[in-house]
Amino acid sequence: MAYNIIFYFSDQQRWDTCGCFGQPLNITPNLDQLAAEGVKFDNAFSPQPVCGPCRALFQTGKYPTETGCFRNNLMLPSNVKTLGEYMEKDAGYETAYIGKWHLASDGELEKKPTIDHTITAVPLELRGGYTGYWRASDVLEFTSHGYDGYVFDENNNRIDFKGYRADCINQFALDYLDQYTGEKPFFMTVSQIEPHHQNDHDHYEGPIGSRQRFANFVLPEDLKALGGNAAEEYPDYLGQCASLDENLGRLVAKLKEKGLYDNTVILYASDHGSHFKTRNRDAHLNGYDDYKRSCHDGCLHVPLVICGGPFSGGKEITDLVSTESIPKTLLALAGVDVGDKMIGENLLDVVEKKNHNRVNEVYAQISESRCGRCIRTENYMYSVYAPGINGGEAAASDVYADDFLYDMQKDPWQLNNVVTDPAYANVKAELRERLLNWIQHAEGTRPTITD
């Protein structure tokens, strides 16, 4: 019998919010338990730290520069076969999609989209091939706040909810399991918006009482050193993460109640992290002073745990992996080998160490704040940007310049940029060549990188 599959992902969650990745407070006991039963990936990185582009990649298994979805306000192209289509048509799964979609509106960046479903029902043809259970909003932060909001069902009916948002979104997942008949295996995506900040309030809206509950928080060293607004916002941020985990626990309990847990694989991840307004302050960054959109670990390093089926035994993977591999991995679990139709790798191959020639590094594309690219290795982070290019208007550039280089062994929190240090000239030259190889492989072009 085929595995049931749940893709449960958060929005803007740093890896270090989780106990299994070093968080000192008891924020994620349920995820920690899944990690103890399954496989945890200590060094998982986002390939694009912006909501829309990363979601486009999750649904297509293609780089945002290939699909054209390189920034927010760009919808999925209709000519690319999606994860939902593969699951329904090739694997014979019934599907359920719950939460934030962010792939059905199209137009200029930070202006009202030309095709606008940000606060209205997403029509069937713009749901990325998902024809089953649907409880979603295109831009959930536009249709809800921490304690109220609405989504739409598969028949375009508006469904209002009252209560803490993460609880309500999760309840739709529990409702699906209550009505699941078992005729086919299911693939369910739960796309939570927590712990994303609430856009119109510029505030992380944790459950009431979060500030008191997590008053003894310990700031990560990068946030402690760089300031931003983390000291003010972190207790609510942790409250959001704790709420996600409590809901993950409710979902696991429901699976066990229904006799489904032993045959279900749960993949938990986030689209990107948060740097709490500490990084995007340089003159060439188009004035961005935000929470993501840079090649620092605070933005790229995310939680990744897979539990169930072949992902078992409480294994810890220290290899660097990219969450670009999620769609290919999910389809492999469903018995579909997409080969080179999708980027990335089957993460089970990493667990089982099948590729002895595997290169232990990851690549990311940056947009909106800048047009940029980076390579992260075990020992270094090297990033470049395109001078004079607006990252909200151009997906790529023919010319890039050095942005930063960090020595991860000496500087794990990325506080000392050595990109102009002569002592690192040879290291930079090697990383530059490897980054160019990644760009050529991903985008089919080999730009110039200057000092």
Number of C-alpha atoms within 10 A of each C-alpha: 6 16 20 24 24 23 19 19 22 25 22 27 29 25 28 19 23 25 19 24 20 11 17 13 16 13 23 23 18 20 25 19 15 24 26 18 18 23 24 28 24 22 21 25 31 28 29 33 30 28 25 25 31 28 23 29 30 21 21 28 27 24 25 27 17 14 20 16 24 30 27 24 26 23 23 27 17 12 7 14 15 24 20 28 20 19 23 18 11 13 20 17 24 22 23 24 26 25 28 25 24 25 28 26 22 19 15 14 15 9 8 13 16 11 13 16 19 23 18 17 20 26 12 15 11 17 20 23 20 22 17 17 18 26 26 29 29 25 23 23 21 15 17 20 20 21 17 14 20 23 27 21 18 20 13 16 12 16 12 13 16 14 14 19 28 26 20 20 24 23 16 20 25 19 11 18 19 13 8 14 10 11 8 15 22 24 25 25 22 23 25 23 28 27 27 24 25 18 11 9 9 11 15 22 25 27 23 13 12 19 19 11 14 19 12 10 15 14 15 14 12 18 21 13 12 15 14 18 15 20 14 12 18 22 25 26 27 28 25 28 25 26 23 27 20 20 21 23 18 18 19 19 15 18 18 13 11 12 11 17 18 12 16 22 24 25 23 21 25 30 31 31 31 30 26 24 18 21 25 21 14 11 8 17 23 17 12 18 17 18 24 27 30 30 29 24 23 27 27 33 29 31 30 25 23 26 24 21 17 14 23 18 13 16 15 16 15 14 18 19 26 25 30 28 21 23 26 27 22 23 21 18 21 22 15 15 15 15 12 10 12 18 19 21 20 19 21 16 11 16 19 10 11 10 9 7 7 10 11 12 18 24 24 24 31 28 26 23 23 29 27 27 26 29 24 25 18 15 13 21 24 26 28 26 28 24 17 13 21 18 24 18 15 16 22 25 18 10 15 22 15 20 21 20 25 23 22 17 11 11 13 16 18 21 15 14 15 17 20 14 10 10 10 14 13 10 15 23 11 11 21 21 12 15 24 20 15 20 21 13 11 17 14 11 15 16 14 12 17 12 10
